[in-house]
Amino acid sequence: MVTRTCLSCHSENKVGADRHLAPADLNYDRFASLTSTAVRSAFADAITSGRMPPTTLSPPVFTTADEKTLVDRWRYCGYKP
């Protein structure tokens, strides 16, 4: 799911306009990028709430209900890799 829905903006390989306003220091190429429980929680909140991926992307990218459930279960299990 991360590869399909996040890395089009949140990748170390993206710069400038290709990031679609994603902060330069917020990359998900490696699990280690999710460095703390707070960062993991913010990531999970953004996905499960539907804030991410943004609806303004062209072409649009969506997370499925199953993917949101998977992220929520990951949170429930303590964000284990």
Contacts in CASP RR format, 6 or more apart in sequence:
PFRMAT RR
TARGET T0000
AUTHOR 0000-0000-0000
METHOD contacts of the structure
MODEL  1
MVTRTCLSCHSENKVGADRHLAPADLNYDRFASLTSTAVRSAFADAITSG
RMPPTTLSPPVFTTADEKTLVDRWRYCGYKP
1 63 0 8 1.000
1 67 0 8 1.000
1 70 0 8 1.000
1 71 0 8 1.000
2 28 0 8 1.000
4 61 0 8 1.000
5 47 0 8 1.000
5 52 0 8 1.000
5 53 0 8 1.000
5 61 0 8 1.000
5 62 0 8 1.000
5 63 0 8 1.000
5 67 0 8 1.000
6 28 0 8 1.000
6 52 0 8 1.000
6 53 0 8 1.000
7 28 0 8 1.000
7 29 0 8 1.000
8 14 0 8 1.000
8 20 0 8 1.000
8 53 0 8 1.000
8 57 0 8 1.000
8 61 0 8 1.000
9 18 0 8 1.000
9 19 0 8 1.000
9 20 0 8 1.000
9 21 0 8 1.000
9 22 0 8 1.000
9 53 0 8 1.000
9 57 0 8 1.000
10 19 0 8 1.000
10 22 0 8 1.000
10 26 0 8 1.000
10 27 0 8 1.000
10 28 0 8 1.000
11 27 0 8 1.000
11 28 0 8 1.000
11 29 0 8 1.000
12 27 0 8 1.000
12 29 0 8 1.000
13 29 0 8 1.000
14 22 0 8 1.000
15 24 0 8 1.000
20 54 0 8 1.000
20 56 0 8 1.000
20 57 0 8 1.000
26 33 0 8 1.000
27 33 0 8 1.000
28 34 0 8 1.000
28 43 0 8 1.000
31 81 0 8 1.000
34 40 0 8 1.000
34 43 0 8 1.000
34 79 0 8 1.000
37 79 0 8 1.000
40 75 0 8 1.000
40 79 0 8 1.000
41 75 0 8 1.000
41 79 0 8 1.000
43 71 0 8 1.000
44 71 0 8 1.000
44 72 0 8 1.000
44 74 0 8 1.000
44 75 0 8 1.000
44 79 0 8 1.000
45 51 0 8 1.000
46 52 0 8 1.000
47 63 0 8 1.000
47 67 0 8 1.000
47 68 0 8 1.000
47 71 0 8 1.000
48 68 0 8 1.000
48 71 0 8 1.000
48 72 0 8 1.000
48 75 0 8 1.000
50 63 0 8 1.000
50 68 0 8 1.000
52 63 0 8 1.000
53 61 0 8 1.000
53 62 0 8 1.000
53 63 0 8 1.000
63 71 0 8 1.000
74 80 0 8 1.000
END
